[in-house]
Amino acid sequence: MTKKNDGIGVGELARSKLIQAALDLFGRRGLDGVSIRQISDRAGMNVASISYHFGSKDNLYSAVADYINEQISLHAKVPVEAATKFISSHDRDASNAMEHILSIVGITIDLMIPDSEETEQWARFITRFQLGEHIPDHELSRNPLHDLLAVLVAIVRKQPNSNLENAIIAQTIFGQMLVFRVNRLSAKNLLGITAYGPAEVSQIKQIVFSNIQKTLS
């Protein structure tokens, strides 16, 4: 019988500890800059635990990417499901499509911009992940939210979804949000703030919303 720890299986708990340790270390040093021993030591586990639970360091790296993608998907589940249902209905009302764009952007801003140790770790890992080619076909590299926004942008612009401009616009929409996470220090210095509190996040959201509406008007 598998022992439990507050309802979590021992094996699942061990995997979680290794993923959290690897998330931080991979984000700071990259895949090639971290050893199996460093990860296992950080997790407080035996060096053989990585091989036992994941098979290899590369597989653990993939598991970290899976974890981040799952957390983002979970956070954005409600607006994503609503937008997907709207698209599936073949409704081509531009104002409705715009509302779905702003809903997805808003939930992404709420997740990524406020000061958070967890999302800071995600951002470090994702930045290195996007620069590398270890697992280029992973879902984290495809950004399903981008694909969804591109379809919604096409509806607002009343153009075929295959239009390259739609994908470029969707990418620039994400860029407006991510600059406040990736260029964190310079953005805070420019804004004259030390933290992204509720007031700052609300103002950023309003301006990003306005930019999107002007771009697609």
N, CA, C and O of each residue as an XYZ file, in Angstrom:
868
protein
N       0.848     -1.197      0.000
C       0.000      0.000      0.000
C       0.883      1.246      0.000
O       1.841      1.326      0.768
N       0.563      2.224     -0.863
C       1.341      3.452     -0.938
C       1.026      4.354      0.237
O      -0.136      4.652      0.513
N       2.056      4.781      0.918
C       1.853      5.709      2.023
C       1.381      7.041      1.486
O       1.664      7.407      0.346
N       0.660      7.756      2.320
C       0.126      9.047      1.917
C       0.713     10.146      2.798
O       1.087      9.912      3.948
N       0.784     11.345      2.235
C       1.209     12.520      2.982
C       0.192     13.609      2.677
O       0.238     14.248      1.626
N      -0.760     13.816      3.652
C      -1.842     14.777      3.458
C      -2.608     14.507      2.165
O      -2.980     15.438      1.450
N      -2.837     13.243      1.872
C      -3.612     12.886      0.700
C      -2.803     12.772     -0.571
O      -3.359     12.446     -1.620
N      -1.510     13.030     -0.513
C      -0.649     12.953     -1.689
C       0.227     11.719     -1.581
O       0.866     11.505     -0.551
N       0.269     10.903     -2.629
C       1.107      9.720     -2.616
C       2.569     10.080     -2.451
O       2.995     11.153     -2.879
N       3.345      9.196     -1.835
C       4.769      9.441     -1.614
C       5.496      9.658     -2.937
O       6.339     10.548     -3.051
N       5.166      8.838     -3.936
C       5.807      8.992     -5.239
C       5.481     10.328     -5.872
O       6.352     10.981     -6.447
N       4.224     10.736     -5.765
C       3.810     12.020     -6.332
C       4.490     13.178     -5.607
O       4.888     14.163     -6.228
N       4.618     13.048     -4.283
C       5.286     14.087     -3.499
C       6.753     14.200     -3.890
O       7.285     15.304     -4.001
N       7.408     13.063     -4.101
C       8.816     13.062     -4.497
C       8.984     13.721     -5.861
O       9.900     14.520     -6.056
N       8.107     13.393     -6.805
C       8.164     14.014     -8.136
C       7.978     15.519     -8.036
O       8.664     16.287     -8.712
N       7.049     15.933     -7.190
C       6.785     17.358     -7.034
C       8.005     18.094     -6.479
O       8.338     19.186     -6.939
N       8.670     17.494     -5.490
C       9.864     18.119     -4.911
C      10.970     18.253     -5.946
O      11.655     19.275     -5.999
N      11.145     17.233     -6.760
C      12.178     17.262     -7.790
C      11.847     18.297     -8.873
O      12.731     19.006     -9.353
N      10.592     18.375     -9.245
C      10.186     19.356    -10.260
C      10.393     20.774     -9.745
O      10.879     21.634    -10.480
N      10.032     21.028     -8.492
C      10.209     22.374     -7.934
C      11.682     22.743     -7.830
O      12.066     23.877     -8.116
N      12.503     21.785     -7.422
C      13.945     22.045     -7.327
C      14.536     22.287     -8.713
O      15.337     23.202     -8.902
N      14.137     21.465     -9.678
C      14.654     21.598    -11.042
C      14.164     22.887    -11.686
O      14.906     23.522    -12.434
N      12.935     23.278    -11.409
C      12.385     24.517    -11.958
C      13.266     25.706    -11.600
O      13.595     26.522    -12.461
N      13.640     25.801    -10.354
C      14.472     26.922     -9.909
C      15.872     26.839    -10.505
O      16.391     27.833    -11.012
N      16.481     25.668    -10.447
C      17.863     25.524    -10.916
C      17.967     25.645    -12.435
O      18.873     26.312    -12.934
N      17.065     25.021    -13.173
C      17.082     25.138    -14.631
C      16.860     26.591    -15.052
O      17.476     27.074    -16.001
N      15.976     27.275    -14.337
C      15.700     28.661    -14.671
C      16.902     29.559    -14.454
O      17.107     30.516    -15.200
N      17.694     29.260    -13.442
C      18.859     30.089    -13.117
C      20.080     29.723    -13.956
O      20.869     30.600    -14.308
N      20.247     28.427    -14.284
C      21.497     27.975    -14.898
C      21.327     27.266    -16.234
O      22.311     27.014    -16.928
N      20.098     26.943    -16.601
C      19.883     26.222    -17.843
C      20.061     24.725    -17.671
O      20.575     24.262    -16.652
N      19.633     23.975    -18.674
C      19.706     22.513    -18.615
C      21.133     22.013    -18.450
O      21.397     21.136    -17.626
N      22.050     22.567    -19.229
C      23.426     22.078    -19.214
C      24.221     22.574    -18.010
O      25.291     22.046    -17.710
N      23.700     23.584    -17.322
C      24.438     24.151    -16.192
C      24.083     23.558    -14.847
O      24.563     24.024    -13.813
N      23.239     22.527    -14.852
C      22.780     21.918    -13.597
C      23.042     20.416    -13.632
O      22.776     19.760    -14.639
N      23.556     19.880    -12.548
C      23.809     18.442    -12.469
C      22.657     17.742    -11.752
O      21.876     18.362    -11.031
N      22.579     16.444    -11.974
C      21.571     15.639    -11.295
C      21.738     15.725     -9.778
O      20.755     15.805     -9.041
N      22.976     15.709     -9.329
C      23.230     15.784     -7.887
C      22.758     17.113     -7.303
O      22.207     17.144     -6.202
N      22.968     18.203     -8.024
C      22.528     19.505     -7.522
C      21.005     19.547     -7.370
O      20.484     20.111     -6.408
N      20.313     18.954     -8.315
C      18.851     18.935     -8.226
C      18.386     18.067     -7.064
O      17.527     18.471     -6.280
N      18.956     16.882     -6.962
C      18.539     15.969     -5.884
C      18.886     16.548     -4.519
O      18.117     16.399     -3.569
N      20.049     17.215     -4.410
C      20.409     17.846     -3.140
C      19.431     18.957     -2.782
O      19.017     19.081     -1.630
N      19.062     19.763     -3.774
C      18.113     20.850     -3.521
C      16.762     20.299     -3.066
O      16.092     20.883     -2.214
N      16.378     19.171     -3.646
C      15.096     18.554     -3.288
C      15.178     17.755     -1.991
O      14.156     17.331     -1.453
N      16.416     17.549     -1.482
C      16.596     16.757     -0.267
C      16.338     15.285     -0.491
O      15.779     14.595      0.362
N      16.761     14.806     -1.677
C      16.499     13.417     -2.016
C      17.756     12.733     -2.513
O      18.762     13.382     -2.804
N      17.687     11.404     -2.608
C      18.804     10.611     -3.094
C      19.073     10.919     -4.562
O      18.145     11.195     -5.322
N      20.351     10.874     -4.963
C      20.718     11.201     -6.335
C      20.062     10.256     -7.350
O      19.863     10.626     -8.507
N      19.730      9.046     -6.917
C      19.096      8.075     -7.826
C      17.607      8.362     -8.034
O      16.965      7.740     -8.879
N      17.064      9.302     -7.264
C      15.621      9.563     -7.343
C      15.201     10.113     -8.703
O      14.096      9.842     -9.174
N      16.083     10.883     -9.331
C      15.733     11.447    -10.641
C      15.597     10.344    -11.685
O      14.653     10.335    -12.475
N      16.545      9.422    -11.677
C      16.484      8.299    -12.600
C      15.249      7.446    -12.332
O      14.602      6.969    -13.264
N      14.927      7.257    -11.057
C      13.792      6.412    -10.680
C      12.464      7.030    -11.131
O      11.607      6.341    -11.684
N      12.303      8.338    -10.890
C      11.013      8.987    -11.166
C      10.884      9.535    -12.588
O       9.772      9.647    -13.106
N      12.013      9.880    -13.227
C      11.930     10.526    -14.540
C      12.757      9.836    -15.625
O      12.523     10.057    -16.813
N      13.708      9.012    -15.232
C      14.524      8.313    -16.211
C      15.799      9.027    -16.577
O      16.830      8.386    -16.783
N      15.750     10.366    -16.664
C      16.927     11.137    -17.040
C      16.710     12.606    -16.698
O      15.596     13.027    -16.387
N      17.791     13.376    -16.760
C      17.686     14.822    -16.526
C      16.870     15.491    -17.624
O      16.097     16.413    -17.358
N      17.044     15.024    -18.863
C      16.264     15.582    -19.972
C      14.768     15.375    -19.767
O      13.966     16.264    -20.055
N      14.400     14.206    -19.272
C      12.985     13.927    -19.014
C      12.452     14.801    -17.880
O      11.293     15.216    -17.899
N      13.302     15.075    -16.899
C      12.906     15.963    -15.806
C      12.698     17.379    -16.342
O      11.770     18.075    -15.930
N      13.562     17.798    -17.258
C      13.417     19.114    -17.885
C      12.065     19.202    -18.604
O      11.367     20.212    -18.505
N      11.708     18.149    -19.319
C      10.414     18.103    -19.999
C       9.266     18.136    -18.996
O       8.232     18.756    -19.246
N       9.449     17.468    -17.865
C       8.411     17.442    -16.837
C       8.206     18.828    -16.235
O       7.082     19.199    -15.897
N       9.289     19.595    -16.101
C       9.172     20.970    -15.606
C       8.388     21.809    -16.613
O       7.520     22.592    -16.228
N       8.691     21.646    -17.902
C       7.953     22.365    -18.946
C       6.471     21.973    -18.914
O       5.596     22.825    -19.066
N       6.201     20.692    -18.716
C       4.813     20.217    -18.599
C       4.113     20.893    -17.427
O       2.970     21.338    -17.534
N       4.828     20.958    -16.307
C       4.255     21.538    -15.080
C       3.861     23.000    -15.300
O       2.755     23.406    -14.945
N       4.762     23.786    -15.881
C       4.468     25.202    -16.112
C       3.292     25.353    -17.062
O       2.397     26.165    -16.829
N       3.296     24.575    -18.125
C       2.207     24.651    -19.102
C       0.870     24.290    -18.458
O      -0.151     24.917    -18.741
N       0.881     23.285    -17.598
C      -0.344     22.866    -16.911
C      -0.846     23.954    -15.965
O      -2.049     24.204    -15.883
N       0.086     24.607    -15.245
C      -0.318     25.656    -14.304
C      -0.909     26.857    -15.033
O      -1.916     27.414    -14.597
N      -0.292     27.256    -16.134
C      -0.818     28.376    -16.911
C      -2.184     28.026    -17.487
O      -3.107     28.840    -17.456
N      -2.307     26.805    -18.014
C      -3.582     26.354    -18.584
C      -4.673     26.318    -17.528
O      -5.817     26.682    -17.799
N      -4.322     25.879    -16.323
C      -5.283     25.816    -15.225
C      -5.757     27.212    -14.845
O      -6.945     27.437    -14.615
N      -4.811     28.147    -14.781
C      -5.141     29.514    -14.390
C      -6.051     30.176    -15.428
O      -6.952     30.938    -15.079
N      -5.806     29.876    -16.709
C      -6.552     30.526    -17.785
C      -7.740     29.690    -18.259
O      -8.337     29.996    -19.291
N      -8.085     28.650    -17.523
C      -9.087     27.683    -17.979
C     -10.432     28.329    -18.321
O     -10.992     28.047    -19.380
N     -10.952     29.178    -17.454
C     -12.296     29.740    -17.655
C     -12.378     30.597    -18.916
O     -13.240     30.339    -19.756
N     -11.508     31.620    -19.088
C     -11.610     32.422    -20.319
C     -11.251     31.641    -21.586
O     -11.795     31.909    -22.658
N     -10.340     30.680    -21.462
C      -9.964     29.881    -22.631
C     -11.136     29.008    -23.071
O     -11.426     28.918    -24.264
N     -11.807     28.368    -22.124
C     -12.955     27.529    -22.476
C     -14.072     28.369    -23.093
O     -14.733     27.940    -24.038
N     -14.276     29.574    -22.546
C     -15.321     30.450    -23.087
C     -14.975     30.878    -24.514
O     -15.844     30.898    -25.386
N     -13.708     31.221    -24.751
C     -13.289     31.642    -26.092
C     -13.366     30.480    -27.079
O     -13.771     30.663    -28.227
N     -12.980     29.296    -26.636
C     -13.029     28.112    -27.496
C     -14.473     27.788    -27.887
O     -14.757     27.430    -29.031
N     -15.368     27.920    -26.924
C     -16.794     27.677    -27.201
C     -17.323     28.708    -28.193
O     -18.097     28.371    -29.089
N     -16.908     29.956    -28.035
C     -17.327     31.028    -28.948
C     -16.857     30.728    -30.368
O     -17.633     30.848    -31.316
N     -15.596     30.341    -30.520
C     -15.048     30.040    -31.841
C     -15.763     28.841    -32.466
O     -16.073     28.839    -33.658
N     -16.018     27.831    -31.647
C     -16.686     26.614    -32.148
C     -18.116     26.883    -32.602
O     -18.654     26.154    -33.436
N     -18.730     27.932    -32.053
C     -20.113     28.270    -32.411
C     -20.214     28.934    -33.771
O     -21.306     29.135    -34.303
N     -19.037     29.279    -34.337
C     -18.966     29.960    -35.634
C     -19.593     31.352    -35.590
O     -19.943     31.923    -36.623
N     -19.728     31.885    -34.375
C     -20.155     33.275    -34.219
C     -19.003     34.162    -34.673
O     -17.875     33.989    -34.211
N     -19.264     35.101    -35.561
C     -18.210     35.974    -36.071
C     -18.448     37.429    -35.678
O     -18.078     38.355    -36.400
N     -19.073     37.607    -34.519
C     -19.310     38.960    -34.030
C     -18.000     39.538    -33.496
O     -17.414     38.987    -32.564
N     -17.538     40.643    -34.079
C     -16.237     41.217    -33.724
C     -16.194     41.701    -32.278
O     -15.172     41.547    -31.609
N     -17.281     42.279    -31.787
C     -17.283     42.798    -30.417
C     -17.180     41.657    -29.406
O     -16.509     41.790    -28.382
N     -17.842     40.541    -29.693
C     -17.733     39.385    -28.802
C     -16.317     38.814    -28.819
O     -15.780     38.437    -27.778
N     -15.721     38.755    -30.004
C     -14.348     38.266    -30.117
C     -13.393     39.157    -29.339
O     -12.472     38.665    -28.687
N     -13.608     40.473    -29.406
C     -12.759     41.406    -28.655
C     -12.880     41.169    -27.157
O     -11.880     41.207    -26.440
N     -14.088     40.927    -26.682
C     -14.278     40.657    -25.252
C     -13.508     39.423    -24.814
O     -12.944     39.396    -23.721
N     -13.483     38.415    -25.650
C     -12.735     37.196    -25.317
C     -11.220     37.469    -25.326
O     -10.486     36.929    -24.499
N     -10.763     38.299    -26.255
C      -9.339     38.668    -26.276
C      -8.965     39.361    -24.971
O      -7.975     39.001    -24.335
N      -9.749     40.343    -24.578
C      -9.447     41.108    -23.367
C      -9.536     40.234    -22.115
O      -8.793     40.438    -21.155
N     -10.443     39.269    -22.131
C     -10.583     38.368    -20.993
C      -9.329     37.506    -20.832
O      -8.827     37.336    -19.721
N      -8.828     36.964    -21.943
C      -7.612     36.147    -21.899
C      -6.407     36.981    -21.512
O      -5.581     36.553    -20.705
N      -6.303     38.178    -22.089
C      -5.190     39.071    -21.763
C      -5.252     39.472    -20.288
O      -4.227     39.499    -19.606
N      -6.436     39.779    -19.806
C      -6.585     40.195    -18.410
C      -6.142     39.124    -17.428
O      -5.432     39.413    -16.465
N      -6.561     37.884    -17.670
C      -6.183     36.803    -16.760
C      -4.691     36.524    -16.837
O      -4.082     36.132    -15.842
N      -4.092     36.722    -18.020
C      -2.650     36.536    -18.174
C      -1.884     37.611    -17.423
O      -0.876     37.319    -16.781
N      -2.351     38.853    -17.495
C      -1.722     39.942    -16.755
C      -1.803     39.677    -15.252
O      -0.822     39.857    -14.530
N      -2.972     39.251    -14.789
C      -3.153     38.965    -13.364
C      -2.210     37.868    -12.878
O      -1.806     37.855    -11.715
N      -1.865     36.953    -13.776
C      -0.976     35.846    -13.414
C       0.486     36.253    -13.469
O       1.244     35.965    -12.543
N       0.892     36.923    -14.551
C       2.310     37.090    -14.840
C       2.957     38.365    -14.292
O       4.159     38.373    -14.024
N       2.188     39.435    -14.122
C       2.823     40.704    -13.772
C       3.018     40.930    -12.279
O       4.096     41.387    -11.901
N       2.053     40.645    -11.397
C       2.279     40.905     -9.971
C       3.523     40.194     -9.439
O       3.887     39.123     -9.924
N       4.171     40.796     -8.442
C       5.357     40.193     -7.848
C       4.992     38.856     -7.218
O       4.116     38.780     -6.357
N       5.669     37.813     -7.655
C       5.407     36.460     -7.180
C       6.645     35.616     -7.402
O       7.177     35.574     -8.512
N       7.109     34.946     -6.367
C       8.288     34.091     -6.508
C       8.013     32.950     -7.483
O       8.891     32.551     -8.248
N       6.787     32.432     -7.448
C       6.443     31.311     -8.327
C       6.505     31.716     -9.796
O       7.151     31.047    -10.602
N       5.827     32.819    -10.144
C       5.827     33.224    -11.549
C       7.188     33.755    -11.979
O       7.517     33.712    -13.164
N       7.986     34.256    -11.033
C       9.354     34.651    -11.369
C      10.160     33.428    -11.800
O      10.940     33.500    -12.750
N       9.974     32.309    -11.105
C      10.648     31.064    -11.491
C      10.165     30.596    -12.852
O      10.966     30.157    -13.678
N       8.869     30.683    -13.095
C       8.328     30.304    -14.401
C       8.965     31.153    -15.496
O       9.387     30.631    -16.527
N       9.033     32.464    -15.267
C       9.553     33.381    -16.288
C      11.005     33.079    -16.616
O      11.400     33.107    -17.781
N      11.813     32.788    -15.581
C      13.222     32.467    -15.820
C      13.339     31.203    -16.654
O      14.123     31.144    -17.601
N      12.551     30.186    -16.295
C      12.614     28.921    -17.035
C      12.138     29.125    -18.472
O      12.796     28.674    -19.410
N      11.006     29.797    -18.653
C      10.442     29.986    -19.986
C      11.389     30.783    -20.871
O      11.532     30.489    -22.058
N      12.038     31.798    -20.289
C      12.980     32.603    -21.079
C      14.117     31.750    -21.607
O      14.465     31.835    -22.785
N      14.699     30.929    -20.745
C      15.769     30.030    -21.192
C      15.234     28.983    -22.167
O      15.892     28.639    -23.149
N      14.047     28.490    -21.886
C      13.422     27.476    -22.743
C      13.243     28.018    -24.158
O      13.541     27.331    -25.135
N      12.756     29.252    -24.261
C      12.512     29.843    -25.570
C      13.807     30.114    -26.332
O      13.806     30.154    -27.562
N      14.896     30.296    -25.619
C      16.183     30.549    -26.273
C      16.859     29.259    -26.732
O      17.720     29.281    -27.611
N      16.468     28.147    -26.139
C      17.124     26.874    -26.446
C      16.354     26.041    -27.445
O      15.293     26.438    -27.928
N      16.913     24.867    -27.750
C      16.276     23.969    -28.713
C      16.258     22.535    -28.178
O      16.348     21.574    -28.942
N      16.140     22.407    -26.857
C      16.185     21.073    -26.258
C      14.952     20.250    -26.628
O      15.063     19.081    -26.997
N      13.782     20.868    -26.525
C      12.537     20.185    -26.890
C      11.647     21.181    -27.644
O      10.617     21.612    -27.126
N      12.049     21.543    -28.866
C      11.339     22.584    -29.615
C       9.903     22.245    -29.964
O       9.121     23.143    -30.278
N       9.532     20.957    -29.918
C       8.174     20.571    -30.267
C       7.260     20.495    -29.049
O       6.108     20.078    -29.167
N       7.762     20.897    -27.873
C       6.950     20.850    -26.665
C       5.835     21.893    -26.741
O       6.003     22.948    -27.354
N       4.707     21.594    -26.120
C       3.559     22.498    -26.167
C       3.901     23.875    -25.613
O       3.333     24.874    -26.055
N       4.819     23.944    -24.653
C       5.200     25.232    -24.080
C       5.826     26.142    -25.123
O       5.749     27.365    -24.999
N       6.448     25.564    -26.155
C       7.054     26.367    -27.216
C       6.028     26.821    -28.242
O       6.286     27.742    -29.017
N       4.862     26.177    -28.249
C       3.839     26.528    -29.243
C       2.868     27.576    -28.718
O       2.231     28.278    -29.504
N       2.749     27.690    -27.403
C       1.874     28.683    -26.771
C       0.450     28.610    -27.300
O       0.079     29.391    -28.176
N      -0.355     27.687    -26.784
C      -1.734     27.544    -27.264
C      -2.570     28.809    -27.087
O      -3.523     29.024    -27.836
N      -2.228     29.653    -26.103
C      -2.952     30.911    -25.928
C      -2.727     31.830    -27.130
O      -3.628     32.563    -27.538
N      -1.521     31.783    -27.688
C      -1.231     32.588    -28.878
C      -2.114     32.154    -30.049
O      -2.685     32.992    -30.747
N      -2.222     30.858    -30.256
C      -3.053     30.346    -31.353
C      -4.503     30.774    -31.191
O      -5.171     31.128    -32.163
N      -4.985     30.736    -29.946
C      -6.363     31.123    -29.675
C      -6.562     32.614    -29.944
O      -7.552     33.013    -30.557
N      -5.620     33.429    -29.485
C      -5.718     34.870    -29.723
C      -5.678     35.187    -31.222
O      -6.389     36.074    -31.694
N      -4.848     34.461    -31.958
C      -4.730     34.704    -33.402
C      -6.071     34.478    -34.104
O      -6.439     35.237    -35.000
N      -6.798     33.439    -33.699
C      -8.121     33.170    -34.287
C      -9.091     34.289    -33.932
O      -9.853     34.747    -34.783
N      -9.063     34.732    -32.672
C      -9.950     35.816    -32.238
C      -9.612     37.129    -32.951
O     -10.503     37.890    -33.327
N      -8.318     37.379    -33.128
C      -7.881     38.571    -33.861
C      -8.424     38.533    -35.282
O      -8.880     39.552    -35.801
N      -8.377     37.365    -35.915
C      -8.888     37.211    -37.280
C     -10.377     37.537    -37.345
O     -10.841     38.148    -38.307
N     -11.117     37.130    -36.327
C     -12.562     37.407    -36.301
C     -12.807     38.902    -36.160
O     -13.657     39.466    -36.849
N     -12.050     39.549    -35.257
C     -12.215     40.990    -35.075
C     -11.879     41.739    -36.361
O     -12.557     42.699    -36.728
N     -10.822     41.289    -37.044
C     -10.372     41.965    -38.263
C     -11.138     41.505    -39.501
O     -10.945     42.030    -40.598
N     -12.011     40.516    -39.306
C     -12.815     39.979    -40.407
C     -11.928     39.518    -41.562
O     -12.171     39.825    -42.729
N     -10.897     38.773    -41.190
C      -9.953     38.248    -42.169
C      -9.770     36.750    -41.948
O     -10.089     36.239    -40.875
N      -9.261     36.048    -42.949
C      -9.001     34.610    -42.781
C      -7.999     34.383    -41.653
O      -7.074     35.173    -41.460
N      -8.190     33.315    -40.928
C      -7.303     33.024    -39.805
C      -5.865     32.774    -40.264
O      -4.925     32.954    -39.490
N      -5.694     32.358    -41.525
C      -4.369     32.036    -42.046
C      -3.525     33.279    -42.328
O      -2.330     33.169    -42.603
N      -4.137     34.450    -42.261
C      -3.418     35.694    -42.530
C      -2.267     35.855    -41.544
O      -2.473     35.808    -40.331
N      -1.054     36.045    -42.066
C       0.127     36.160    -41.214
C       0.026     37.328    -40.243
O       0.541     37.262    -39.127
N      -0.642     38.400    -40.672
C      -0.760     39.574    -39.813
C      -1.474     39.243    -38.503
O      -1.156     39.819    -37.462
N      -2.419     38.333    -38.546
C      -3.147     37.961    -37.331
C      -2.205     37.350    -36.294
O      -2.281     37.661    -35.106
N      -1.316     36.475    -36.767
C      -0.353     35.847    -35.863
C       0.621     36.875    -35.306
O       0.985     36.818    -34.132
N       1.043     37.816    -36.148
C       1.969     38.857    -35.688
C       1.302     39.746    -34.642
O       1.909     40.078    -33.623
N       0.072     40.123    -34.892
C      -0.655     40.955    -33.927
C      -0.830     40.217    -32.603
O      -0.648     40.800    -31.534
N      -1.183     38.926    -32.676
C      -1.328     38.131    -31.448
C      -0.025     38.098    -30.669
O      -0.027     38.175    -29.440
N       1.095     37.982    -31.387
C       2.398     37.952    -30.723
C       2.702     39.286    -30.052
O       3.232     39.320    -28.941
N       2.364     40.395    -30.732
C       2.621     41.708    -30.135
C       1.740     41.944    -28.910
O       2.134     42.654    -27.985
N       0.551     41.349    -28.905
C      -0.316     41.459    -27.728
C       0.358     40.821    -26.521
O       0.365     41.393    -25.432
N       0.929     39.625    -26.719
C       1.649     38.973    -25.625
C       2.879     39.775    -25.226
O       3.224     39.850    -24.047
N       3.543     40.376    -26.217
C       4.735     41.164    -25.928
C       4.457     42.316    -24.990
O       5.288     42.635    -24.140
N       3.291     42.955    -25.128
C       2.937     44.060    -24.251
C       2.851     43.630    -22.795
O       3.139     44.414    -21.891
N       2.455     42.385    -22.572
C       2.343     41.879    -21.203
C       3.696     41.397    -20.685
O       4.093     41.712    -19.563
N       4.391     40.635    -21.513
C       5.607     39.963    -21.064
C       6.752     40.919    -20.780
O       7.647     40.602    -19.997
N       6.730     42.091    -21.414
C       7.819     43.043    -21.171
C       7.875     43.437    -19.698
O       8.952     43.732    -19.179
N       6.734     43.446    -19.023
C       6.716     43.816    -17.612
C       7.220     42.688    -16.710
O       7.540     42.915    -15.543
N       7.287     41.480    -17.253
C       7.833     40.350    -16.499
C       9.296     40.113    -16.856
O      10.130     39.946    -15.966
N       9.612     40.099    -18.129
C      10.974     39.779    -18.565
C      11.928     40.948    -18.324
O      13.045     40.744    -17.850
N      11.497     42.173    -18.647
C      12.319     43.373    -18.411
C      11.926     44.025    -17.084
O      11.676     45.228    -17.009
N      11.881     43.202    -16.058
C      11.281     43.626    -14.792
C      12.002     44.810    -14.143
O      11.364     45.787    -13.751
N      13.317     44.723    -14.031
C      14.062     45.774    -13.341
C      13.988     47.102    -14.084
O      13.725     48.142    -13.480
N      14.221     47.067    -15.399
C      14.195     48.316    -16.156
C      12.791     48.910    -16.174
O      12.636     50.131    -16.128
N      11.773     48.066    -16.240
C      10.396     48.564    -16.243
C      10.062     49.226    -14.907
O       9.439     50.288    -14.879
N      10.471     48.608    -13.811
C      10.206     49.198    -12.495
C      10.953     50.519    -12.333
O      10.413     51.484    -11.792
N      12.189     50.556    -12.800
C      12.953     51.802    -12.708
C      12.302     52.909    -13.528
O      12.202     54.051    -13.080
N      11.864     52.561    -14.724
C      11.234     53.547    -15.590
C       9.934     54.066    -14.987
O       9.623     55.253    -15.083
N       9.175     53.158    -14.359
C       7.896     53.545    -13.756
C       8.063     54.172    -12.382
O       7.117     54.739    -11.834
N       9.274     54.072    -11.818
C       9.531     54.651    -10.500
C       8.848     53.905     -9.377
O       8.395     54.510     -8.405
N       8.771     52.576     -9.507
C       8.121     51.753     -8.482
C       9.079     50.653     -8.027
O      10.058     50.347     -8.706
N       8.785     50.073     -6.884
C       9.595     48.965     -6.367
C       8.855     47.641     -6.439
O       9.458     46.582     -6.263
N       7.544     47.690     -6.697
C       6.751     46.461     -6.775
C       5.527     46.707     -7.649
O       5.045     47.834     -7.767
N       5.037     45.637     -8.257
C       3.796     45.705     -9.022
C       2.641     45.344     -8.093
O       2.300     44.172     -7.934
N       2.049     46.358     -7.489
C       0.895     46.141     -6.638
C      -0.396     46.188     -7.429
O      -0.361     46.349     -8.649
N      -1.548     46.049     -6.758
C      -2.843     46.054     -7.452
C      -3.082     47.294     -8.296
O      -3.627     47.194     -9.395
N      -2.679     48.471     -7.798
C      -2.907     49.717     -8.542
C      -2.106     49.731     -9.832
O      -2.620     50.107    -10.885
N      -0.829     49.315     -9.750
C       0.023     49.297    -10.940
C      -0.474     48.284    -11.968
O      -0.509     48.565    -13.166
N      -0.857     47.107    -11.486
C      -1.353     46.060    -12.379
C      -2.640     46.512    -13.071
O      -2.830     46.262    -14.261
N      -3.521     47.175    -12.324
C      -4.771     47.663    -12.894
C      -4.509     48.699    -13.982
O      -5.166     48.685    -15.023
N      -3.551     49.599    -13.747
C      -3.253     50.627    -14.739
C      -2.607     50.016    -15.987
O      -2.925     50.404    -17.111
N      -1.709     49.068    -15.782
C      -1.093     48.376    -16.923
C      -2.160     47.682    -17.751
O      -2.139     47.732    -18.980
N      -3.094     47.033    -17.066
C      -4.170     46.314    -17.768
C      -5.007     47.283    -18.604
O      -5.340     46.982    -19.750
N      -5.345     48.437    -18.041
C      -6.151     49.409    -18.768
C      -5.442     49.886    -20.036
O      -6.059     50.014    -21.094
N      -4.135     50.148    -19.915
C      -3.386     50.656    -21.061
C      -3.222     49.571    -22.127
O      -3.358     49.844    -23.320
N      -2.930     48.343    -21.697
C      -2.802     47.240    -22.649
C      -4.133     47.010    -23.366
O      -4.156     46.811    -24.581
N      -5.235     47.037    -22.622
C      -6.562     46.891    -23.237
C      -6.787     47.977    -24.292
O      -7.256     47.697    -25.395
N      -6.446     49.219    -23.938
C      -6.633     50.340    -24.859
C      -5.785     50.159    -26.113
O      -6.241     50.428    -27.225
N      -4.546     49.701    -25.928
C      -3.661     49.473    -27.080
C      -4.231     48.410    -28.022
O      -4.193     48.554    -29.244
N      -4.758     47.344    -27.424
C      -5.333     46.262    -28.235
C      -6.532     46.764    -29.022
O      -6.670     46.482    -30.212
N      -7.390     47.505    -28.353
C      -8.594     48.010    -29.022
C      -8.230     48.972    -30.153
O      -8.867     48.963    -31.206
N      -7.207     49.799    -29.938
C      -6.794     50.729    -30.984
C      -6.162     49.978    -32.154
O      -6.394     50.313    -33.316
N      -5.376     48.982    -31.843
C      -4.713     48.194    -32.905
C      -5.730     47.492    -33.779
O      -5.555     47.407    -34.994
N      -6.788     46.989    -33.172
C      -7.768     46.192    -33.909
C      -8.975     46.979    -34.383
O      -9.874     46.425    -35.015
N      -8.997     48.266    -34.081
C     -10.160     49.074    -34.470
C     -10.163     49.294    -35.982
O     -11.061     49.950    -36.509
